[in-house]
């Protein structure tokens, strides 16, 4: 019995470390790989190194590394919340785990219908990965959602799912959907291609613009502080008084609220596009005919 308790506590420690250490590693990596500079610097994801490949070289960037760190942290969180799970919830962590599962299932059932009930884990994964990636900015780390390559990868995956479910009744029905009505066929094709593009750029653009605005405003407040308080004696004239508090308030909006909102919007668009493209009536009609 005592050994079971010790094993339980040990696993809890391991799962907690999985949640925290990736973020700590990311902060340490940033400290050792970021050169000292003066003023503001707005740039894309840093390239750590490049793997030589026959067709095209593969750069390993902050976006890829931080995405893996987020996935490890989320995995640790999931293992921690479900560790020691029982049939009847008697711990706070199990209540939290059940709340997440129940609300993810309700979200999918309410927006996609019973046929897509199994999509709940996928949608929960999208929400978690997107939200936690944006929240990395709170630790001074580069948010993977600020890289269009990351959001484009997610959007392409969703596009494959949309196409797969649109073709559930066969490629002929799928092709006919572009000619409804015939005169709008070119626009329908463009709209199909524009779906992943708009999803990728919407998410990336909103997160990146928030980061840029925060940096520019923080720099502006530093300059304004020097103008207003620059004549104070000693270090008081150099201290950026106006940078205290205001950037933190903006961070709550751009890094927290906006990041979580974009994660929710991306998940909602995924559900609506996949479920909306599925020809349910035709699918169930054919299914009924096959049974008869």
C-alpha positions as CSV (number, residue, x, y, z in Angstrom):
1,X,0.0,0.0,0.0
2,X,2.8,2.4,0.9
3,X,4.6,1.5,-2.3
4,X,1.5,2.3,-4.3
5,X,1.3,5.7,-2.7
6,X,5.0,6.4,-3.4
7,X,4.6,5.3,-7.0
8,X,1.5,7.5,-7.4
9,X,3.4,10.5,-6.0
10,X,6.4,9.7,-8.3
11,X,4.2,9.7,-11.4
12,X,2.5,12.9,-10.3
13,X,6.0,14.5,-10.1
14,X,6.9,13.2,-13.5
15,X,3.7,14.5,-15.1
16,X,4.1,17.9,-13.3
17,X,7.7,18.1,-14.7
18,X,6.3,17.3,-18.2
19,X,4.1,20.4,-17.8
20,X,6.6,22.8,-16.5
21,X,10.1,21.8,-17.8
22,X,9.3,22.3,-21.5
23,X,8.4,26.0,-20.8
24,X,11.6,26.3,-18.6
25,X,13.6,24.8,-21.4
26,X,12.1,27.2,-23.9
27,X,13.0,30.2,-21.7
28,X,16.6,29.0,-21.2
29,X,16.9,28.3,-24.9
30,X,15.8,31.8,-25.7
31,X,18.2,33.4,-23.2
32,X,21.2,31.5,-24.7
33,X,20.3,32.0,-28.4
34,X,19.1,35.6,-28.4
35,X,21.9,38.1,-28.8
36,X,21.9,41.4,-26.9
37,X,20.4,44.2,-28.8
38,X,19.1,47.8,-28.3
39,X,15.7,49.0,-29.1
40,X,12.8,46.9,-30.4
41,X,13.1,44.0,-32.7
42,X,10.2,42.5,-34.7
43,X,11.1,39.4,-36.7
44,X,9.9,36.0,-37.6
45,X,10.8,32.7,-36.0
46,X,14.5,32.2,-35.3
47,X,16.2,29.4,-37.3
48,X,18.2,27.2,-34.9
49,X,19.8,25.0,-37.6
50,X,19.1,23.5,-41.0
51,X,18.9,19.8,-41.9
52,X,20.3,19.1,-45.4
53,X,17.9,17.1,-47.5
54,X,18.1,16.0,-51.2
55,X,15.1,18.0,-52.5
56,X,14.9,20.9,-50.1
57,X,16.6,21.8,-46.8
58,X,14.6,21.6,-43.6
59,X,15.1,24.6,-41.3
60,X,14.4,23.9,-37.6
61,X,12.8,27.0,-36.2
62,X,11.4,28.4,-33.0
63,X,7.9,27.6,-34.2
64,X,8.7,23.9,-34.5
65,X,10.6,23.6,-31.3
66,X,8.0,25.6,-29.3
67,X,5.1,23.5,-30.9
68,X,6.8,20.4,-29.6
69,X,7.3,22.0,-26.1
70,X,3.6,22.9,-26.0
71,X,2.6,19.3,-27.1
72,X,4.8,17.8,-24.3
73,X,3.2,20.2,-21.8
74,X,-0.3,19.4,-22.9
75,X,0.5,15.6,-22.7
76,X,1.8,16.1,-19.2
77,X,-1.4,18.0,-18.2
78,X,-3.6,15.3,-19.7
79,X,-1.7,12.5,-17.9
80,X,-1.8,14.5,-14.6
81,X,-5.6,15.2,-14.8
82,X,-6.4,11.5,-15.6
83,X,-3.9,9.9,-13.2
84,X,-5.8,7.8,-10.7
85,X,-9.1,8.3,-12.5
86,X,-12.0,6.3,-11.0
87,X,-15.5,5.5,-12.0
88,X,-16.9,8.1,-9.6
89,X,-15.0,11.4,-9.4
90,X,-13.6,12.1,-6.0
91,X,-10.7,14.4,-6.8
92,X,-10.5,18.0,-8.1
93,X,-8.3,16.9,-11.0
94,X,-10.8,14.3,-12.2
95,X,-13.6,16.8,-12.0
96,X,-11.6,19.2,-14.2
97,X,-10.8,16.3,-16.6
98,X,-14.5,15.4,-16.8
99,X,-15.5,19.0,-17.3
100,X,-13.1,19.3,-20.2
101,X,-14.4,16.1,-21.9
102,X,-18.1,16.9,-21.3
103,X,-17.8,20.4,-22.7
104,X,-15.8,19.3,-25.7
105,X,-18.4,16.7,-26.5
106,X,-21.2,19.2,-26.1
107,X,-19.5,21.6,-28.4
108,X,-19.0,19.0,-31.1
109,X,-22.5,17.5,-30.7
110,X,-24.1,21.0,-30.8
111,X,-22.2,22.2,-33.9
112,X,-21.6,19.0,-35.9
113,X,-24.3,16.6,-35.0
114,X,-24.4,13.0,-33.8
115,X,-22.6,11.6,-36.9
116,X,-19.4,13.6,-35.9
117,X,-19.6,12.7,-32.2
118,X,-16.1,11.1,-32.4
119,X,-14.6,14.4,-33.4
120,X,-14.5,15.7,-29.8
121,X,-10.9,14.6,-29.1
122,X,-9.7,16.2,-32.3
123,X,-11.5,19.5,-31.6
124,X,-10.2,19.5,-28.0
125,X,-6.7,19.0,-29.3
126,X,-7.0,21.9,-31.8
127,X,-8.3,24.2,-29.0
128,X,-5.6,23.1,-26.6
129,X,-2.7,23.3,-29.0
130,X,-3.8,26.7,-30.4
131,X,-4.6,28.3,-27.0
132,X,-1.4,27.1,-25.3
133,X,0.7,28.1,-28.3
134,X,-0.6,31.6,-28.1
135,X,-0.2,31.8,-24.3
136,X,3.6,31.1,-24.7
137,X,3.9,34.9,-25.4
138,X,3.2,35.4,-21.7
139,X,6.6,33.8,-20.9
140,X,8.4,36.0,-23.5
141,X,8.6,33.1,-26.0
142,X,7.8,33.1,-29.7
143,X,4.2,31.9,-30.1
144,X,3.9,29.3,-32.9
145,X,0.6,30.8,-33.9
146,X,2.5,33.9,-35.0
147,X,4.0,31.8,-37.8
148,X,1.9,31.3,-40.8
149,X,3.6,28.0,-41.6
150,X,2.1,26.5,-38.4
151,X,-1.4,27.8,-38.9
152,X,-1.2,26.8,-42.6
153,X,-0.3,23.3,-41.6
154,X,-3.3,23.1,-39.4
155,X,-5.6,24.6,-42.1
156,X,-4.3,22.1,-44.7
157,X,-5.1,19.2,-42.4
158,X,-8.6,20.6,-41.8
159,X,-9.0,21.0,-45.6
160,X,-8.2,17.3,-46.1
161,X,-10.9,16.4,-43.6
162,X,-13.4,18.7,-45.3
163,X,-12.6,17.1,-48.7
164,X,-12.8,13.6,-47.3
165,X,-16.3,14.1,-45.8
166,X,-17.5,16.0,-48.9
167,X,-16.5,12.9,-50.9
168,X,-18.4,10.5,-48.6
169,X,-21.0,10.0,-51.4
170,X,-18.4,9.5,-54.1
171,X,-16.3,11.8,-56.3
172,X,-19.1,12.4,-58.7
173,X,-21.4,14.0,-56.1
174,X,-18.4,16.0,-54.9
175,X,-17.6,17.3,-58.4
176,X,-21.3,18.2,-59.0
177,X,-21.3,20.4,-55.9
178,X,-19.0,22.9,-57.7
179,X,-21.6,23.3,-60.5
180,X,-24.5,24.3,-58.2
181,X,-25.4,26.6,-60.0
182,X,-23.3,26.0,-63.1
183,X,-22.6,29.7,-63.7
184,X,-20.9,30.0,-60.3
185,X,-18.6,27.0,-60.8
186,X,-15.4,29.1,-61.0
187,X,-16.3,31.0,-57.9
188,X,-17.1,27.7,-56.1
189,X,-13.7,26.3,-57.0
190,X,-12.0,29.5,-55.8
191,X,-14.0,29.4,-52.6
192,X,-12.9,25.8,-52.0
193,X,-9.2,26.7,-52.3
194,X,-9.7,29.9,-50.3
195,X,-11.0,28.0,-47.2
196,X,-7.6,26.8,-45.8
197,X,-6.0,30.1,-46.9
198,X,-8.5,32.2,-45.0
199,X,-8.3,29.9,-41.9
200,X,-4.5,30.1,-41.8
201,X,-4.2,33.8,-42.3
202,X,-7.0,34.7,-40.0
203,X,-5.4,32.9,-37.1
204,X,-1.9,33.9,-37.9
205,X,-2.7,37.6,-38.6
206,X,-4.7,38.2,-35.4
207,X,-2.0,36.7,-33.2
208,X,0.9,38.4,-34.9
209,X,-0.7,41.8,-35.1
210,X,-1.4,41.7,-31.3
211,X,2.3,40.9,-30.7
212,X,3.5,43.7,-33.0
213,X,1.1,46.3,-31.4
214,X,2.3,45.3,-27.9
215,X,6.0,45.7,-28.8
216,X,5.4,49.0,-30.6
217,X,3.4,50.4,-27.8
218,X,5.9,49.3,-25.2
219,X,8.7,51.0,-27.1
220,X,6.6,54.2,-27.5
221,X,5.9,54.3,-23.8
222,X,9.6,54.0,-23.1
223,X,10.3,57.0,-25.3
224,X,7.4,59.0,-23.8
225,X,8.6,58.2,-20.3
226,X,12.1,59.5,-21.2
227,X,10.5,62.8,-22.5
228,X,8.3,63.2,-19.4
229,X,10.6,62.1,-16.7
230,X,14.0,62.5,-18.4
231,X,14.9,65.5,-16.3
232,X,14.6,63.7,-13.0
233,X,18.0,63.2,-11.2
234,X,20.0,60.0,-11.4
235,X,18.5,56.7,-12.4
236,X,15.0,58.2,-12.0
237,X,15.4,60.0,-15.3
238,X,16.2,56.7,-17.1
239,X,13.6,54.5,-15.4
240,X,10.6,53.8,-17.8
241,X,7.8,54.7,-15.4
242,X,5.1,54.6,-18.2
243,X,6.0,51.0,-19.0
244,X,4.8,49.8,-15.7
245,X,1.3,48.2,-15.8
246,X,0.1,49.4,-19.2
247,X,1.9,46.7,-21.3
248,X,0.7,44.1,-18.9
249,X,-2.9,45.1,-19.4
250,X,-2.5,45.0,-23.1
251,X,-0.9,41.5,-22.8
252,X,-4.1,40.3,-21.1
253,X,-6.0,41.2,-24.2
254,X,-3.6,40.4,-27.0
255,X,-1.9,37.3,-25.5
256,X,-4.7,35.9,-23.4
257,X,-8.1,37.0,-24.6
258,X,-7.3,37.3,-28.3
259,X,-5.2,34.1,-28.3
260,X,-8.0,32.1,-26.7
261,X,-10.6,33.7,-29.0
262,X,-8.7,32.8,-32.1
263,X,-8.3,29.2,-30.9
264,X,-12.1,29.0,-30.4
265,X,-12.8,30.6,-33.8
266,X,-10.4,28.1,-35.6
267,X,-12.1,25.2,-33.8
268,X,-15.5,26.5,-34.7
269,X,-14.6,27.0,-38.4
270,X,-13.2,23.5,-38.4
271,X,-16.5,22.0,-37.1
272,X,-18.7,24.1,-39.4
273,X,-16.7,23.5,-42.6
274,X,-16.4,19.7,-42.0
275,X,-20.0,19.2,-41.0
276,X,-21.3,21.7,-43.5
277,X,-19.5,20.0,-46.4
278,X,-20.9,16.6,-45.5
279,X,-23.8,15.6,-47.8
280,X,-25.9,14.1,-45.0
281,X,-29.2,13.7,-46.9
282,X,-27.6,11.9,-49.8
283,X,-25.4,9.8,-47.5
284,X,-28.3,8.5,-45.4
285,X,-30.5,8.0,-48.5
286,X,-27.8,5.7,-50.0
287,X,-27.3,4.0,-46.7
288,X,-31.0,3.2,-46.5
289,X,-31.0,1.9,-50.1
290,X,-28.1,-0.4,-49.4
291,X,-29.9,-1.8,-46.3
292,X,-33.1,-2.5,-48.2
